[in-house]
Amino acid sequence: MLDLLAPDEGDAVLEIGTGTGWTAGLISARLGAGHVVSVEIDPAMAAQARANLEALGLTPHVVVGDGALGHPESAPYDRVHVSCGVRTVPYTWVEQARPGGVIVLPWMPGWQTGHLVRLRIEDGAASGRFHGTSGFMLMRSQRPAEDPITGAPRTGTSTLDPSELSAAPEGLSLAIAGLLPDVQGHAVTGPDGTLRVAARWNDSHALAVFPPDGTGALVEQRGPRDLWDELEAAVQHWNKWGRPGPERFGLSVTRQGQYVWLDSPSSPLRK
């Protein structure tokens, strides 16, 4: 992540999520503590981080606060380093970064895994490509509440090839995350070879169980959305695009929101 961030001499860096102070210490040792602001939501953790850093003679400005708000008092920043998972990239980070600045973060939309992304600021927006998978604890304010699942189940069968979901290629995960924003889900293969794929959005839920022999899965859906039907459509889109890998996908953040794109920010997955 620090290689992607590439902080240089004289840069002002905002870190979101101080934790033990490890990354704030690394950046401070390179740039000087006066160039680093680190925001931590937990007061006890922030106090421990300050003690850890001071023991090494490092004194970055550790602030107790909500990282989603950044720290406008010390803006603008040349680099923003995010040490917690986010589902939605706060536009405040874009606003508090200089034109040409860089944001590096673990984007964790909720489908299977998280993804490292490097965003560059230009014309009031941030865009960039993905750089591998990553998993971090989600930012507290973005941890989804789980509504009770109610209503009669709707049953059916699946037309999907289970190998596509069990292999969980990163390109497919990004396609699903871009086409079905805010839908959480995962695919897990049991010891006996049974594949279970679950998807959830608020009070809608879908579960498909593929037997070990790979024959058609039994599907159960509840709630107002037919999530399994939407998931099948997303997989079909990915196949139609030629099964692109993660290197072809990117993320853009604007004042109006965020979106995943294929090959170029001018080609969003959702029109």
C-alpha positions as CSV (number, residue, x, y, z in Angstrom):
1,M,0.0,0.0,0.0
2,L,2.8,2.4,0.8
3,D,4.4,1.6,-2.6
4,L,1.1,2.5,-4.3
5,L,0.9,5.7,-2.1
6,A,4.5,6.6,-3.0
7,P,4.9,9.6,-0.6
8,D,7.7,11.9,-1.5
9,E,9.7,14.5,0.4
10,G,7.5,17.5,1.3
11,D,4.2,15.7,0.9
12,A,1.4,16.2,3.4
13,V,-0.2,12.8,4.2
14,L,-3.6,12.1,5.8
15,E,-4.0,8.6,7.3
16,I,-7.4,7.2,8.1
17,G,-7.2,4.6,10.9
18,T,-4.2,5.0,13.1
19,G,-4.5,1.6,14.8
20,T,-1.2,0.9,16.7
21,G,0.6,3.7,14.9
22,W,2.7,1.4,12.7
23,T,1.9,3.0,9.3
24,A,1.9,6.5,10.7
25,G,5.4,5.8,12.1
26,L,6.7,4.5,8.8
27,I,5.4,7.5,6.9
28,S,6.7,9.9,9.6
29,A,10.1,8.3,9.5
30,R,10.3,9.0,5.8
31,L,8.7,12.5,5.6
32,G,9.0,13.9,9.0
33,A,6.2,13.8,11.7
34,G,5.1,17.3,10.8
35,H,3.9,16.1,7.5
36,V,1.5,13.4,8.8
37,V,-2.0,13.6,10.2
38,S,-3.5,10.3,11.4
39,V,-7.2,10.0,12.4
40,E,-8.3,7.3,14.8
41,I,-11.9,6.8,16.0
42,D,-11.1,4.9,19.2
43,P,-9.7,7.2,21.9
44,A,-7.9,4.4,23.8
45,M,-6.3,3.1,20.6
46,A,-5.2,6.7,19.7
47,A,-3.6,7.1,23.1
48,Q,-1.7,3.8,22.7
49,A,-0.6,4.8,19.2
50,R,0.8,8.1,20.5
51,A,2.7,6.3,23.2
52,N,4.1,3.8,20.7
53,L,5.2,6.5,18.4
54,E,6.7,8.8,21.1
55,A,8.8,5.8,22.3
56,L,10.4,5.9,18.9
57,G,10.8,9.7,18.9
58,L,8.0,10.1,16.3
59,T,5.3,12.7,16.8
60,P,2.8,12.8,13.9
61,H,-0.5,14.6,14.7
62,V,-2.8,11.8,15.9
63,V,-6.4,13.0,16.0
64,V,-9.4,11.3,17.6
65,G,-12.4,11.5,15.2
66,D,-14.4,9.9,12.5
67,G,-12.1,9.1,9.6
68,A,-14.9,9.5,7.1
69,L,-14.7,13.2,7.8
70,G,-11.0,13.4,7.2
71,H,-9.3,16.3,8.9
72,P,-10.1,19.6,7.0
73,E,-8.0,21.7,9.4
74,S,-4.8,20.5,7.9
75,A,-5.9,20.1,4.3
76,P,-5.0,20.0,1.5
77,Y,-3.1,16.7,1.4
78,D,-0.9,15.2,-1.3
79,R,-1.5,11.6,-0.2
80,V,-4.4,9.9,1.7
81,H,-3.6,6.5,3.1
82,V,-6.6,4.4,4.4
83,S,-6.0,1.7,6.9
84,C,-9.6,0.5,7.2
85,G,-12.0,-1.1,4.7
86,V,-14.6,1.2,3.1
87,R,-17.7,0.3,1.1
88,T,-18.3,3.8,-0.1
89,V,-15.4,6.2,-0.5
90,P,-16.2,9.5,1.3
91,Y,-16.0,12.4,-1.1
92,T,-14.5,14.5,1.8
93,W,-11.2,12.7,1.1
94,V,-11.3,13.8,-2.5
95,E,-12.1,17.4,-1.4
96,Q,-9.3,17.5,1.1
97,A,-6.7,16.2,-1.5
98,R,-4.8,18.4,-3.9
99,P,-5.2,18.1,-7.6
100,G,-2.9,15.3,-8.7
101,G,-3.0,13.8,-5.2
102,V,-3.4,10.1,-4.5
103,I,-5.7,8.0,-2.3
104,V,-4.9,4.4,-1.6
105,L,-7.5,2.3,0.2
106,P,-9.0,-1.2,0.7
107,W,-12.4,-1.1,-1.1
108,M,-14.6,-3.7,0.4
109,P,-18.0,-3.5,-1.4
110,G,-19.3,-6.7,0.3
111,W,-19.0,-9.3,-2.5
112,Q,-16.4,-12.0,-1.6
113,T,-13.2,-10.1,-0.9
114,G,-11.9,-6.6,-0.8
115,H,-9.7,-4.8,-3.4
116,L,-6.8,-2.4,-3.1
117,V,-7.4,0.6,-5.3
118,R,-5.2,3.6,-6.1
119,L,-7.1,6.8,-7.0
120,R,-5.7,9.9,-8.5
121,I,-7.4,13.3,-8.1
122,E,-8.3,15.3,-11.2
123,D,-11.0,17.9,-11.9
124,G,-12.8,17.3,-8.6
125,A,-13.0,13.5,-9.0
126,A,-10.8,10.5,-8.1
127,S,-10.3,7.6,-10.5
128,G,-7.9,4.6,-10.6
129,R,-7.4,0.9,-11.1
130,F,-7.4,-2.0,-8.7
131,H,-4.1,-3.6,-7.5
132,G,-5.0,-7.0,-6.0
133,T,-7.2,-8.3,-3.2
134,S,-7.2,-7.0,0.4
135,G,-9.2,-7.5,3.6
136,F,-9.4,-4.9,6.4
137,M,-11.8,-4.2,9.2
138,L,-14.6,-2.1,7.9
139,M,-14.9,1.6,8.9
140,R,-17.4,1.7,11.8
141,S,-19.8,4.0,10.2
142,Q,-20.0,1.7,7.1
143,R,-20.7,-1.6,8.8
144,P,-24.1,-2.8,7.4
145,A,-27.0,-3.5,9.7
146,E,-28.7,-6.8,9.0
147,D,-32.4,-6.5,8.7
148,P,-34.5,-9.6,9.6
149,I,-35.2,-11.9,6.6
150,T,-39.0,-12.4,6.4
151,G,-41.5,-13.6,3.8
152,A,-42.3,-16.8,2.1
153,P,-39.4,-18.3,0.1
154,R,-39.5,-18.5,-3.7
155,T,-37.7,-21.6,-4.9
156,G,-36.2,-22.5,-8.2
157,T,-33.0,-23.8,-9.8
158,S,-29.8,-22.1,-11.2
159,T,-28.4,-22.0,-14.7
160,L,-25.0,-21.0,-13.5
161,D,-21.8,-23.1,-13.8
162,P,-20.8,-23.5,-10.2
163,S,-17.1,-23.5,-11.1
164,E,-17.3,-19.8,-12.0
165,L,-18.5,-19.0,-8.5
166,S,-16.4,-21.5,-6.6
167,A,-13.1,-20.2,-8.2
168,A,-14.2,-16.7,-7.3
169,P,-12.0,-14.9,-9.9
170,E,-11.3,-11.3,-8.9
171,G,-12.6,-9.9,-12.2
172,L,-16.0,-11.6,-11.6
173,S,-16.1,-10.2,-8.0
174,L,-15.5,-6.7,-9.3
175,A,-18.1,-7.1,-12.0
176,I,-20.7,-8.2,-9.5
177,A,-19.7,-5.4,-7.1
178,G,-20.1,-2.8,-9.9
179,L,-23.4,-4.2,-11.3
180,L,-25.0,-4.9,-7.9
181,P,-23.7,-2.2,-5.6
182,D,-24.3,-2.7,-1.9
183,V,-25.2,-6.4,-2.4
184,Q,-23.2,-8.6,0.0
185,G,-22.3,-12.2,-0.7
186,H,-19.9,-15.0,-0.7
187,A,-19.4,-18.5,-2.1
188,V,-18.1,-21.3,0.2
189,T,-17.3,-24.9,-0.7
190,G,-17.8,-27.4,2.1
191,P,-15.6,-30.4,2.9
192,D,-17.9,-32.7,0.9
193,G,-17.7,-30.4,-2.2
194,T,-21.1,-28.8,-1.8
195,L,-21.0,-25.1,-2.9
196,R,-23.2,-22.6,-1.0
197,V,-23.6,-19.1,-2.5
198,A,-25.4,-16.5,-0.5
199,A,-26.4,-12.9,-1.4
200,R,-28.0,-10.3,0.7
201,W,-29.3,-6.7,0.4
202,N,-31.2,-5.2,3.3
203,D,-34.2,-7.5,3.8
204,S,-33.7,-9.4,0.5
205,H,-31.8,-12.7,0.6
206,A,-30.8,-15.5,-1.8
207,L,-29.2,-18.9,-1.2
208,A,-28.1,-21.4,-3.8
209,V,-26.8,-24.8,-2.9
210,F,-24.8,-26.7,-5.6
211,P,-24.3,-30.4,-4.9
212,P,-20.8,-31.9,-5.3
213,D,-21.6,-33.4,-8.7
214,G,-22.1,-29.9,-10.1
215,T,-25.7,-30.5,-11.2
216,G,-28.4,-27.8,-11.0
217,A,-28.6,-25.9,-7.7
218,L,-31.6,-25.4,-5.6
219,V,-32.2,-21.7,-5.1
220,E,-34.3,-20.0,-2.4
221,Q,-35.0,-16.2,-2.5
222,R,-36.8,-14.0,-0.1
223,G,-37.6,-10.3,0.1
224,P,-38.5,-7.7,-2.5
225,R,-35.5,-8.3,-4.8
226,D,-34.8,-11.5,-6.7
227,L,-31.1,-11.3,-5.9
228,W,-30.3,-14.7,-7.5
229,D,-31.8,-13.6,-10.8
230,E,-29.7,-10.4,-10.6
231,L,-26.6,-12.3,-9.8
232,E,-27.0,-14.6,-12.7
233,A,-27.5,-11.6,-15.0
234,A,-24.2,-10.1,-13.6
235,V,-22.3,-13.3,-14.3
236,Q,-23.7,-13.4,-17.9
237,H,-22.6,-9.8,-18.4
238,W,-19.1,-10.7,-17.3
239,N,-19.0,-13.7,-19.7
240,K,-20.3,-11.5,-22.5
241,W,-17.5,-9.0,-21.9
242,G,-14.9,-11.8,-22.4
243,R,-14.4,-12.6,-18.7
244,P,-12.2,-9.6,-18.0
245,G,-9.6,-9.8,-15.2
246,P,-9.2,-7.2,-12.4
247,E,-6.6,-5.2,-14.4
248,R,-9.4,-4.0,-16.7
249,F,-11.6,-2.6,-13.9
250,G,-11.4,0.7,-12.1
251,L,-13.2,2.9,-9.6
252,S,-14.3,6.5,-9.8
253,V,-15.5,8.8,-7.0
254,T,-17.4,12.0,-7.8
255,R,-19.5,14.4,-5.8
256,Q,-22.5,12.4,-7.1
257,G,-21.3,9.0,-5.9
258,Q,-19.0,6.2,-6.9
259,Y,-19.0,3.7,-9.8
260,V,-17.0,0.8,-11.2
261,W,-15.9,1.0,-14.8
262,L,-14.4,-1.3,-17.4
263,D,-11.3,-0.1,-19.3
264,S,-12.1,3.6,-18.9
265,P,-14.0,5.9,-16.5
266,S,-16.1,6.8,-19.4
267,S,-17.4,3.2,-19.5
268,P,-19.3,2.6,-16.2
269,L,-20.8,-0.8,-15.6
270,R,-24.1,0.7,-14.6
271,K,-25.5,3.3,-17.0
